[in-house]
Amino acid sequence: MFDRDCSVQRRHQKVVEIAPASGLKPEIRKGILDSAIRLCKHIGYQNAGTVEFLVENDGSAFYFIEVNPRI
């Protein structure tokens, strides 16, 4: 379902989600999506889920956080 920005949180709960995430550089967006797909293929994941990443404030890099299954 592509990307969304969940930066606005309170007590670790999402307050605002923006989709698609605004301000992502096209190459970072592509890198995040490609990484999520590669990860899910590598582990054989076949269900709905969320792959979470952190993006640097300046948009220069991203880092994997976790995968959350959806049931």
mmCIF file of the N, C-alpha and C atoms, coordinates in Angstrom:
data_MODEL
# 
_entry.id   MODEL 
# 
loop_
_atom_site.group_PDB 
_atom_site.id 
_atom_site.type_symbol 
_atom_site.label_atom_id 
_atom_site.label_alt_id 
_atom_site.label_comp_id 
_atom_site.label_asym_id 
_atom_site.label_entity_id 
_atom_site.label_seq_id 
_atom_site.pdbx_PDB_ins_code 
_atom_site.Cartn_x 
_atom_site.Cartn_y 
_atom_site.Cartn_z 
_atom_site.occupancy 
_atom_site.B_iso_or_equiv 
_atom_site.pdbx_formal_charge 
_atom_site.auth_seq_id 
_atom_site.auth_comp_id 
_atom_site.auth_asym_id 
_atom_site.auth_atom_id 
_atom_site.pdbx_PDB_model_num 
ATOM 1   N N  . MET A 1 1  ? 0.830  -1.185  0.000  1.00 0.00 ? 1  MET A N  1 
ATOM 2   C CA . MET A 1 1  ? 0.000  0.000   0.000  1.00 0.00 ? 1  MET A CA 1 
ATOM 3   C C  . MET A 1 1  ? 0.875  1.249   0.000  1.00 0.00 ? 1  MET A C  1 
ATOM 4   N N  . PHE A 1 2  ? 2.117  1.078   -0.274 1.00 0.00 ? 2  PHE A N  1 
ATOM 5   C CA . PHE A 1 2  ? 3.070  2.179   -0.391 1.00 0.00 ? 2  PHE A CA 1 
ATOM 6   C C  . PHE A 1 2  ? 3.416  2.783   0.958  1.00 0.00 ? 2  PHE A C  1 
ATOM 7   N N  . ASP A 1 3  ? 3.663  4.065   1.006  1.00 0.00 ? 3  ASP A N  1 
ATOM 8   C CA . ASP A 1 3  ? 4.243  4.669   2.202  1.00 0.00 ? 3  ASP A CA 1 
ATOM 9   C C  . ASP A 1 3  ? 3.284  5.627   2.892  1.00 0.00 ? 3  ASP A C  1 
ATOM 10  N N  . ARG A 1 4  ? 3.598  5.886   4.165  1.00 0.00 ? 4  ARG A N  1 
ATOM 11  C CA . ARG A 1 4  ? 2.864  6.884   4.931  1.00 0.00 ? 4  ARG A CA 1 
ATOM 12  C C  . ARG A 1 4  ? 3.799  7.439   5.996  1.00 0.00 ? 4  ARG A C  1 
ATOM 13  N N  . ASP A 1 5  ? 3.559  8.664   6.373  1.00 0.00 ? 5  ASP A N  1 
ATOM 14  C CA . ASP A 1 5  ? 4.353  9.351   7.383  1.00 0.00 ? 5  ASP A CA 1 
ATOM 15  C C  . ASP A 1 5  ? 3.584  9.320   8.694  1.00 0.00 ? 5  ASP A C  1 
ATOM 16  N N  . CYS A 1 6  ? 4.187  8.717   9.714  1.00 0.00 ? 6  CYS A N  1 
ATOM 17  C CA . CYS A 1 6  ? 3.553  8.603   11.028 1.00 0.00 ? 6  CYS A CA 1 
ATOM 18  C C  . CYS A 1 6  ? 4.382  9.336   12.078 1.00 0.00 ? 6  CYS A C  1 
ATOM 19  N N  . SER A 1 7  ? 4.967  10.458  11.694 1.00 0.00 ? 7  SER A N  1 
ATOM 20  C CA . SER A 1 7  ? 5.866  11.194  12.585 1.00 0.00 ? 7  SER A CA 1 
ATOM 21  C C  . SER A 1 7  ? 5.167  11.792  13.791 1.00 0.00 ? 7  SER A C  1 
ATOM 22  N N  . VAL A 1 8  ? 3.918  12.193  13.645 1.00 0.00 ? 8  VAL A N  1 
ATOM 23  C CA . VAL A 1 8  ? 3.213  12.837  14.754 1.00 0.00 ? 8  VAL A CA 1 
ATOM 24  C C  . VAL A 1 8  ? 2.649  11.744  15.664 1.00 0.00 ? 8  VAL A C  1 
ATOM 25  N N  . GLN A 1 9  ? 3.306  11.596  16.822 1.00 0.00 ? 9  GLN A N  1 
ATOM 26  C CA . GLN A 1 9  ? 2.902  10.565  17.772 1.00 0.00 ? 9  GLN A CA 1 
ATOM 27  C C  . GLN A 1 9  ? 2.828  11.157  19.174 1.00 0.00 ? 9  GLN A C  1 
ATOM 28  N N  . ARG A 1 10 ? 2.047  10.506  20.011 1.00 0.00 ? 10 ARG A N  1 
ATOM 29  C CA . ARG A 1 10 ? 1.970  10.861  21.426 1.00 0.00 ? 10 ARG A CA 1 
ATOM 30  C C  . ARG A 1 10 ? 1.991  9.567   22.219 1.00 0.00 ? 10 ARG A C  1 
ATOM 31  N N  . ARG A 1 11 ? 2.965  9.454   23.107 1.00 0.00 ? 11 ARG A N  1 
ATOM 32  C CA . ARG A 1 11 ? 3.133  8.235   23.909 1.00 0.00 ? 11 ARG A CA 1 
ATOM 33  C C  . ARG A 1 11 ? 3.202  6.995   23.027 1.00 0.00 ? 11 ARG A C  1 
ATOM 34  N N  . HIS A 1 12 ? 3.944  7.097   21.955 1.00 0.00 ? 12 HIS A N  1 
ATOM 35  C CA . HIS A 1 12 ? 4.193  6.005   21.007 1.00 0.00 ? 12 HIS A CA 1 
ATOM 36  C C  . HIS A 1 12 ? 2.942  5.563   20.250 1.00 0.00 ? 12 HIS A C  1 
ATOM 37  N N  . GLN A 1 13 ? 1.918  6.381   20.249 1.00 0.00 ? 13 GLN A N  1 
ATOM 38  C CA . GLN A 1 13 ? 0.714  6.101   19.472 1.00 0.00 ? 13 GLN A CA 1 
ATOM 39  C C  . GLN A 1 13 ? 0.615  7.109   18.339 1.00 0.00 ? 13 GLN A C  1 
ATOM 40  N N  . LYS A 1 14 ? 0.316  6.625   17.149 1.00 0.00 ? 14 LYS A N  1 
ATOM 41  C CA . LYS A 1 14 ? 0.195  7.507   15.993 1.00 0.00 ? 14 LYS A CA 1 
ATOM 42  C C  . LYS A 1 14 ? -1.004 8.432   16.166 1.00 0.00 ? 14 LYS A C  1 
ATOM 43  N N  . VAL A 1 15 ? -0.784 9.720   15.979 1.00 0.00 ? 15 VAL A N  1 
ATOM 44  C CA . VAL A 1 15 ? -1.846 10.699  16.084 1.00 0.00 ? 15 VAL A CA 1 
ATOM 45  C C  . VAL A 1 15 ? -2.278 11.132  14.682 1.00 0.00 ? 15 VAL A C  1 
ATOM 46  N N  . VAL A 1 16 ? -1.305 11.304  13.797 1.00 0.00 ? 16 VAL A N  1 
ATOM 47  C CA . VAL A 1 16 ? -1.569 11.726  12.422 1.00 0.00 ? 16 VAL A CA 1 
ATOM 48  C C  . VAL A 1 16 ? -0.766 10.825  11.481 1.00 0.00 ? 16 VAL A C  1 
ATOM 49  N N  . GLU A 1 17 ? -1.411 10.353  10.441 1.00 0.00 ? 17 GLU A N  1 
ATOM 50  C CA . GLU A 1 17 ? -0.733 9.591   9.387  1.00 0.00 ? 17 GLU A CA 1 
ATOM 51  C C  . GLU A 1 17 ? -1.005 10.287  8.067  1.00 0.00 ? 17 GLU A C  1 
ATOM 52  N N  . ILE A 1 18 ? 0.042  10.526  7.299  1.00 0.00 ? 18 ILE A N  1 
ATOM 53  C CA . ILE A 1 18 ? -0.081 11.183  6.002  1.00 0.00 ? 18 ILE A CA 1 
ATOM 54  C C  . ILE A 1 18 ? 0.385  10.206  4.928  1.00 0.00 ? 18 ILE A C  1 
ATOM 55  N N  . ALA A 1 19 ? -0.477 9.964   3.941  1.00 0.00 ? 19 ALA A N  1 
ATOM 56  C CA . ALA A 1 19 ? -0.123 9.032   2.868  1.00 0.00 ? 19 ALA A CA 1 
ATOM 57  C C  . ALA A 1 19 ? -0.473 9.654   1.520  1.00 0.00 ? 19 ALA A C  1 
ATOM 58  N N  . PRO A 1 20 ? 0.426  9.587   0.585  1.00 0.00 ? 20 PRO A N  1 
ATOM 59  C CA . PRO A 1 20 ? 1.813  9.148   0.745  1.00 0.00 ? 20 PRO A CA 1 
ATOM 60  C C  . PRO A 1 20 ? 2.597  10.151  1.588  1.00 0.00 ? 20 PRO A C  1 
ATOM 61  N N  . ALA A 1 21 ? 3.710  9.694   2.124  1.00 0.00 ? 21 ALA A N  1 
ATOM 62  C CA . ALA A 1 21 ? 4.550  10.555  2.953  1.00 0.00 ? 21 ALA A CA 1 
ATOM 63  C C  . ALA A 1 21 ? 5.029  11.747  2.135  1.00 0.00 ? 21 ALA A C  1 
ATOM 64  N N  . SER A 1 22 ? 4.771  12.939  2.654  1.00 0.00 ? 22 SER A N  1 
ATOM 65  C CA . SER A 1 22 ? 5.180  14.138  1.922  1.00 0.00 ? 22 SER A CA 1 
ATOM 66  C C  . SER A 1 22 ? 6.668  14.418  2.141  1.00 0.00 ? 22 SER A C  1 
ATOM 67  N N  . GLY A 1 23 ? 7.288  14.966  1.149  1.00 0.00 ? 23 GLY A N  1 
ATOM 68  C CA . GLY A 1 23 ? 8.679  15.387  1.280  1.00 0.00 ? 23 GLY A CA 1 
ATOM 69  C C  . GLY A 1 23 ? 9.720  14.304  1.103  1.00 0.00 ? 23 GLY A C  1 
ATOM 70  N N  . LEU A 1 24 ? 9.313  13.074  0.806  1.00 0.00 ? 24 LEU A N  1 
ATOM 71  C CA . LEU A 1 24 ? 10.308 12.031  0.562  1.00 0.00 ? 24 LEU A CA 1 
ATOM 72  C C  . LEU A 1 24 ? 10.923 12.219  -0.811 1.00 0.00 ? 24 LEU A C  1 
ATOM 73  N N  . LYS A 1 25 ? 12.243 12.161  -0.860 1.00 0.00 ? 25 LYS A N  1 
ATOM 74  C CA . LYS A 1 25 ? 12.919 12.208  -2.148 1.00 0.00 ? 25 LYS A CA 1 
ATOM 75  C C  . LYS A 1 25 ? 12.557 10.941  -2.914 1.00 0.00 ? 25 LYS A C  1 
ATOM 76  N N  . PRO A 1 26 ? 12.361 11.053  -4.226 1.00 0.00 ? 26 PRO A N  1 
ATOM 77  C CA . PRO A 1 26 ? 11.979 9.869   -5.014 1.00 0.00 ? 26 PRO A CA 1 
ATOM 78  C C  . PRO A 1 26 ? 12.933 8.684   -4.835 1.00 0.00 ? 26 PRO A C  1 
ATOM 79  N N  . GLU A 1 27 ? 14.228 8.948   -4.736 1.00 0.00 ? 27 GLU A N  1 
ATOM 80  C CA . GLU A 1 27 ? 15.178 7.844   -4.591 1.00 0.00 ? 27 GLU A CA 1 
ATOM 81  C C  . GLU A 1 27 ? 15.084 7.187   -3.210 1.00 0.00 ? 27 GLU A C  1 
ATOM 82  N N  . ILE A 1 28 ? 14.734 7.955   -2.178 1.00 0.00 ? 28 ILE A N  1 
ATOM 83  C CA . ILE A 1 28 ? 14.542 7.380   -0.839 1.00 0.00 ? 28 ILE A CA 1 
ATOM 84  C C  . ILE A 1 28 ? 13.262 6.555   -0.815 1.00 0.00 ? 28 ILE A C  1 
ATOM 85  N N  . ARG A 1 29 ? 12.188 7.077   -1.401 1.00 0.00 ? 29 ARG A N  1 
ATOM 86  C CA . ARG A 1 29 ? 10.922 6.331   -1.478 1.00 0.00 ? 29 ARG A CA 1 
ATOM 87  C C  . ARG A 1 29 ? 11.145 4.996   -2.198 1.00 0.00 ? 29 ARG A C  1 
ATOM 88  N N  . LYS A 1 30 ? 11.828 5.036   -3.331 1.00 0.00 ? 30 LYS A N  1 
ATOM 89  C CA . LYS A 1 30 ? 12.099 3.809   -4.090 1.00 0.00 ? 30 LYS A CA 1 
ATOM 90  C C  . LYS A 1 30 ? 12.961 2.853   -3.260 1.00 0.00 ? 30 LYS A C  1 
ATOM 91  N N  . GLY A 1 31 ? 13.960 3.376   -2.570 1.00 0.00 ? 31 GLY A N  1 
ATOM 92  C CA . GLY A 1 31 ? 14.817 2.532   -1.735 1.00 0.00 ? 31 GLY A CA 1 
ATOM 93  C C  . GLY A 1 31 ? 14.047 1.855   -0.614 1.00 0.00 ? 31 GLY A C  1 
ATOM 94  N N  . ILE A 1 32 ? 13.133 2.596   0.026  1.00 0.00 ? 32 ILE A N  1 
ATOM 95  C CA . ILE A 1 32 ? 12.323 2.031   1.100  1.00 0.00 ? 32 ILE A CA 1 
ATOM 96  C C  . ILE A 1 32 ? 11.413 0.929   0.558  1.00 0.00 ? 32 ILE A C  1 
ATOM 97  N N  . LEU A 1 33 ? 10.717 1.220   -0.540 1.00 0.00 ? 33 LEU A N  1 
ATOM 98  C CA . LEU A 1 33 ? 9.806  0.214   -1.110 1.00 0.00 ? 33 LEU A CA 1 
ATOM 99  C C  . LEU A 1 33 ? 10.566 -1.018  -1.582 1.00 0.00 ? 33 LEU A C  1 
ATOM 100 N N  . ASP A 1 34 ? 11.697 -0.806  -2.266 1.00 0.00 ? 34 ASP A N  1 
ATOM 101 C CA . ASP A 1 34 ? 12.509 -1.940  -2.736 1.00 0.00 ? 34 ASP A CA 1 
ATOM 102 C C  . ASP A 1 34 ? 13.027 -2.768  -1.569 1.00 0.00 ? 34 ASP A C  1 
ATOM 103 N N  . SER A 1 35 ? 13.458 -2.104  -0.496 1.00 0.00 ? 35 SER A N  1 
ATOM 104 C CA . SER A 1 35 ? 13.972 -2.818  0.684  1.00 0.00 ? 35 SER A CA 1 
ATOM 105 C C  . SER A 1 35 ? 12.880 -3.640  1.357  1.00 0.00 ? 35 SER A C  1 
ATOM 106 N N  . ALA A 1 36 ? 11.684 -3.075  1.471  1.00 0.00 ? 36 ALA A N  1 
ATOM 107 C CA . ALA A 1 36 ? 10.573 -3.806  2.090  1.00 0.00 ? 36 ALA A CA 1 
ATOM 108 C C  . ALA A 1 36 ? 10.218 -5.049  1.279  1.00 0.00 ? 36 ALA A C  1 
ATOM 109 N N  . ILE A 1 37 ? 10.166 -4.893  -0.033 1.00 0.00 ? 37 ILE A N  1 
ATOM 110 C CA . ILE A 1 37 ? 9.853  -6.039  -0.903 1.00 0.00 ? 37 ILE A CA 1 
ATOM 111 C C  . ILE A 1 37 ? 10.942 -7.093  -0.818 1.00 0.00 ? 37 ILE A C  1 
ATOM 112 N N  . ARG A 1 38 ? 12.209 -6.664  -0.872 1.00 0.00 ? 38 ARG A N  1 
ATOM 113 C CA . ARG A 1 38 ? 13.332 -7.605  -0.808 1.00 0.00 ? 38 ARG A CA 1 
ATOM 114 C C  . ARG A 1 38 ? 13.318 -8.366  0.521  1.00 0.00 ? 38 ARG A C  1 
ATOM 115 N N  . LEU A 1 39 ? 13.058 -7.672  1.617  1.00 0.00 ? 39 LEU A N  1 
ATOM 116 C CA . LEU A 1 39 ? 13.003 -8.310  2.930  1.00 0.00 ? 39 LEU A CA 1 
ATOM 117 C C  . LEU A 1 39 ? 11.902 -9.365  2.983  1.00 0.00 ? 39 LEU A C  1 
ATOM 118 N N  . CYS A 1 40 ? 10.696 -8.993  2.540  1.00 0.00 ? 40 CYS A N  1 
ATOM 119 C CA . CYS A 1 40 ? 9.573  -9.932  2.589  1.00 0.00 ? 40 CYS A CA 1 
ATOM 120 C C  . CYS A 1 40 ? 9.800  -11.151 1.696  1.00 0.00 ? 40 CYS A C  1 
ATOM 121 N N  . LYS A 1 41 ? 10.381 -10.946 0.539  1.00 0.00 ? 41 LYS A N  1 
ATOM 122 C CA . LYS A 1 41 ? 10.712 -12.082 -0.330 1.00 0.00 ? 41 LYS A CA 1 
ATOM 123 C C  . LYS A 1 41 ? 11.761 -12.975 0.317  1.00 0.00 ? 41 LYS A C  1 
ATOM 124 N N  . HIS A 1 42 ? 12.770 -12.363 0.941  1.00 0.00 ? 42 HIS A N  1 
ATOM 125 C CA . HIS A 1 42 ? 13.864 -13.118 1.549  1.00 0.00 ? 42 HIS A CA 1 
ATOM 126 C C  . HIS A 1 42 ? 13.371 -14.031 2.668  1.00 0.00 ? 42 HIS A C  1 
ATOM 127 N N  . ILE A 1 43 ? 12.416 -13.556 3.462  1.00 0.00 ? 43 ILE A N  1 
ATOM 128 C CA . ILE A 1 43 ? 11.930 -14.378 4.580  1.00 0.00 ? 43 ILE A CA 1 
ATOM 129 C C  . ILE A 1 43 ? 10.687 -15.190 4.220  1.00 0.00 ? 43 ILE A C  1 
ATOM 130 N N  . GLY A 1 44 ? 10.202 -15.036 2.976  1.00 0.00 ? 44 GLY A N  1 
ATOM 131 C CA . GLY A 1 44 ? 9.044  -15.799 2.530  1.00 0.00 ? 44 GLY A CA 1 
ATOM 132 C C  . GLY A 1 44 ? 7.732  -15.304 3.105  1.00 0.00 ? 44 GLY A C  1 
ATOM 133 N N  . TYR A 1 45 ? 7.669  -14.021 3.445  1.00 0.00 ? 45 TYR A N  1 
ATOM 134 C CA . TYR A 1 45 ? 6.457  -13.452 4.039  1.00 0.00 ? 45 TYR A CA 1 
ATOM 135 C C  . TYR A 1 45 ? 5.375  -13.306 2.975  1.00 0.00 ? 45 TYR A C  1 
ATOM 136 N N  . GLN A 1 46 ? 4.176  -13.847 3.243  1.00 0.00 ? 46 GLN A N  1 
ATOM 137 C CA . GLN A 1 46 ? 3.111  -13.847 2.243  1.00 0.00 ? 46 GLN A CA 1 
ATOM 138 C C  . GLN A 1 46 ? 1.800  -13.245 2.753  1.00 0.00 ? 46 GLN A C  1 
ATOM 139 N N  . ASN A 1 47 ? 1.810  -12.574 3.874  1.00 0.00 ? 47 ASN A N  1 
ATOM 140 C CA . ASN A 1 47 ? 0.593  -12.010 4.454  1.00 0.00 ? 47 ASN A CA 1 
ATOM 141 C C  . ASN A 1 47 ? 0.648  -10.488 4.421  1.00 0.00 ? 47 ASN A C  1 
ATOM 142 N N  . ALA A 1 48 ? -0.414 -9.849  4.869  1.00 0.00 ? 48 ALA A N  1 
ATOM 143 C CA . ALA A 1 48 ? -0.411 -8.392  4.996  1.00 0.00 ? 48 ALA A CA 1 
ATOM 144 C C  . ALA A 1 48 ? 0.490  -8.009  6.167  1.00 0.00 ? 48 ALA A C  1 
ATOM 145 N N  . GLY A 1 49 ? 1.193  -6.917  6.013  1.00 0.00 ? 49 GLY A N  1 
ATOM 146 C CA . GLY A 1 49 ? 2.073  -6.470  7.077  1.00 0.00 ? 49 GLY A CA 1 
ATOM 147 C C  . GLY A 1 49 ? 2.572  -5.067  6.823  1.00 0.00 ? 49 GLY A C  1 
ATOM 148 N N  . THR A 1 50 ? 3.232  -4.511  7.826  1.00 0.00 ? 50 THR A N  1 
ATOM 149 C CA . THR A 1 50 ? 3.814  -3.179  7.741  1.00 0.00 ? 50 THR A CA 1 
ATOM 150 C C  . THR A 1 50 ? 5.306  -3.305  7.988  1.00 0.00 ? 50 THR A C  1 
ATOM 151 N N  . VAL A 1 51 ? 6.107  -2.760  7.080  1.00 0.00 ? 51 VAL A N  1 
ATOM 152 C CA . VAL A 1 51 ? 7.551  -2.708  7.258  1.00 0.00 ? 51 VAL A CA 1 
ATOM 153 C C  . VAL A 1 51 ? 7.872  -1.260  7.602  1.00 0.00 ? 51 VAL A C  1 
ATOM 154 N N  . GLU A 1 52 ? 8.486  -1.045  8.764  1.00 0.00 ? 52 GLU A N  1 
ATOM 155 C CA . GLU A 1 52 ? 8.714  0.309   9.250  1.00 0.00 ? 52 GLU A CA 1 
ATOM 156 C C  . GLU A 1 52 ? 10.172 0.723   9.107  1.00 0.00 ? 52 GLU A C  1 
ATOM 157 N N  . PHE A 1 53 ? 10.354 1.977   8.718  1.00 0.00 ? 53 PHE A N  1 
ATOM 158 C CA . PHE A 1 53 ? 11.684 2.567   8.545  1.00 0.00 ? 53 PHE A CA 1 
ATOM 159 C C  . PHE A 1 53 ? 11.695 3.950   9.188  1.00 0.00 ? 53 PHE A C  1 
ATOM 160 N N  . LEU A 1 54 ? 12.869 4.389   9.617  1.00 0.00 ? 54 LEU A N  1 
ATOM 161 C CA . LEU A 1 54 ? 13.101 5.773   10.025 1.00 0.00 ? 54 LEU A CA 1 
ATOM 162 C C  . LEU A 1 54 ? 13.824 6.468   8.891  1.00 0.00 ? 54 LEU A C  1 
ATOM 163 N N  . VAL A 1 55 ? 13.500 7.731   8.660  1.00 0.00 ? 55 VAL A N  1 
ATOM 164 C CA . VAL A 1 55 ? 14.166 8.520   7.623  1.00 0.00 ? 55 VAL A CA 1 
ATOM 165 C C  . VAL A 1 55 ? 14.868 9.684   8.309  1.00 0.00 ? 55 VAL A C  1 
ATOM 166 N N  . GLU A 1 56 ? 16.118 9.942   7.926  1.00 0.00 ? 56 GLU A N  1 
ATOM 167 C CA . GLU A 1 56 ? 16.860 11.089  8.454  1.00 0.00 ? 56 GLU A CA 1 
ATOM 168 C C  . GLU A 1 56 ? 16.070 12.372  8.222  1.00 0.00 ? 56 GLU A C  1 
ATOM 169 N N  . ASN A 1 57 ? 16.204 13.344  9.119  1.00 0.00 ? 57 ASN A N  1 
ATOM 170 C CA . ASN A 1 57 ? 15.497 14.622  8.988  1.00 0.00 ? 57 ASN A CA 1 
ATOM 171 C C  . ASN A 1 57 ? 15.746 15.301  7.647  1.00 0.00 ? 57 ASN A C  1 
ATOM 172 N N  . ASP A 1 58 ? 16.964 15.189  7.150  1.00 0.00 ? 58 ASP A N  1 
ATOM 173 C CA . ASP A 1 58 ? 17.286 15.838  5.871  1.00 0.00 ? 58 ASP A CA 1 
ATOM 174 C C  . ASP A 1 58 ? 16.932 14.961  4.676  1.00 0.00 ? 58 ASP A C  1 
ATOM 175 N N  . GLY A 1 59 ? 16.358 13.776  4.928  1.00 0.00 ? 59 GLY A N  1 
ATOM 176 C CA . GLY A 1 59 ? 15.936 12.890  3.851  1.00 0.00 ? 59 GLY A CA 1 
ATOM 177 C C  . GLY A 1 59 ? 17.070 12.187  3.138  1.00 0.00 ? 59 GLY A C  1 
ATOM 178 N N  . SER A 1 60 ? 18.246 12.151  3.748  1.00 0.00 ? 60 SER A N  1 
ATOM 179 C CA . SER A 1 60 ? 19.419 11.599  3.076  1.00 0.00 ? 60 SER A CA 1 
ATOM 180 C C  . SER A 1 60 ? 19.554 10.080  3.186  1.00 0.00 ? 60 SER A C  1 
ATOM 181 N N  . ALA A 1 61 ? 18.909 9.475   4.169  1.00 0.00 ? 61 ALA A N  1 
ATOM 182 C CA . ALA A 1 61 ? 19.060 8.033   4.381  1.00 0.00 ? 61 ALA A CA 1 
ATOM 183 C C  . ALA A 1 61 ? 17.855 7.507   5.149  1.00 0.00 ? 61 ALA A C  1 
ATOM 184 N N  . PHE A 1 62 ? 17.701 6.175   5.126  1.00 0.00 ? 62 PHE A N  1 
ATOM 185 C CA . PHE A 1 62 ? 16.637 5.528   5.888  1.00 0.00 ? 62 PHE A CA 1 
ATOM 186 C C  . PHE A 1 62 ? 17.187 4.285   6.567  1.00 0.00 ? 62 PHE A C  1 
ATOM 187 N N  . TYR A 1 63 ? 16.503 3.869   7.628  1.00 0.00 ? 63 TYR A N  1 
ATOM 188 C CA . TYR A 1 63 ? 16.951 2.736   8.443  1.00 0.00 ? 63 TYR A CA 1 
ATOM 189 C C  . TYR A 1 63 ? 15.761 1.845   8.774  1.00 0.00 ? 63 TYR A C  1 
ATOM 190 N N  . PHE A 1 64 ? 15.953 0.552   8.675  1.00 0.00 ? 64 PHE A N  1 
ATOM 191 C CA . PHE A 1 64 ? 14.919 -0.427  9.005  1.00 0.00 ? 64 PHE A CA 1 
ATOM 192 C C  . PHE A 1 64 ? 14.661 -0.440  10.506 1.00 0.00 ? 64 PHE A C  1 
ATOM 193 N N  . ILE A 1 65 ? 13.373 -0.529  10.892 1.00 0.00 ? 65 ILE A N  1 
ATOM 194 C CA . ILE A 1 65 ? 13.013 -0.669  12.311 1.00 0.00 ? 65 ILE A CA 1 
ATOM 195 C C  . ILE A 1 65 ? 12.446 -2.057  12.589 1.00 0.00 ? 65 ILE A C  1 
ATOM 196 N N  . GLU A 1 66 ? 11.294 -2.386  11.939 1.00 0.00 ? 66 GLU A N  1 
ATOM 197 C CA . GLU A 1 66 ? 10.632 -3.644  12.264 1.00 0.00 ? 66 GLU A CA 1 
ATOM 198 C C  . GLU A 1 66 ? 9.575  -3.994  11.209 1.00 0.00 ? 66 GLU A C  1 
ATOM 199 N N  . VAL A 1 67 ? 9.113  -5.242  11.299 1.00 0.00 ? 67 VAL A N  1 
ATOM 200 C CA . VAL A 1 67 ? 7.983  -5.702  10.485 1.00 0.00 ? 67 VAL A CA 1 
ATOM 201 C C  . VAL A 1 67 ? 6.861  -6.074  11.438 1.00 0.00 ? 67 VAL A C  1 
ATOM 202 N N  . ASN A 1 68 ? 5.649  -5.568  11.147 1.00 0.00 ? 68 ASN A N  1 
ATOM 203 C CA . ASN A 1 68 ? 4.475  -5.874  11.968 1.00 0.00 ? 68 ASN A CA 1 
ATOM 204 C C  . ASN A 1 68 ? 3.451  -6.610  11.119 1.00 0.00 ? 68 ASN A C  1 
ATOM 205 N N  . PRO A 1 69 ? 3.070  -7.824  11.506 1.00 0.00 ? 69 PRO A N  1 
ATOM 206 C CA . PRO A 1 69 ? 2.048  -8.547  10.766 1.00 0.00 ? 69 PRO A CA 1 
ATOM 207 C C  . PRO A 1 69 ? 0.673  -7.937  10.991 1.00 0.00 ? 69 PRO A C  1 
ATOM 208 N N  . ARG A 1 70 ? -0.177 -8.043  10.021 1.00 0.00 ? 70 ARG A N  1 
ATOM 209 C CA . ARG A 1 70 ? -1.568 -7.593  10.115 1.00 0.00 ? 70 ARG A CA 1 
ATOM 210 C C  . ARG A 1 70 ? -2.465 -8.806  9.942  1.00 0.00 ? 70 ARG A C  1 
ATOM 211 N N  . ILE A 1 71 ? -3.434 -8.942  10.828 1.00 0.00 ? 71 ILE A N  1 
ATOM 212 C CA . ILE A 1 71 ? -4.327 -10.102 10.729 1.00 0.00 ? 71 ILE A CA 1 
ATOM 213 C C  . ILE A 1 71 ? -5.773 -9.641  10.576 1.00 0.00 ? 71 ILE A C  1 
# 
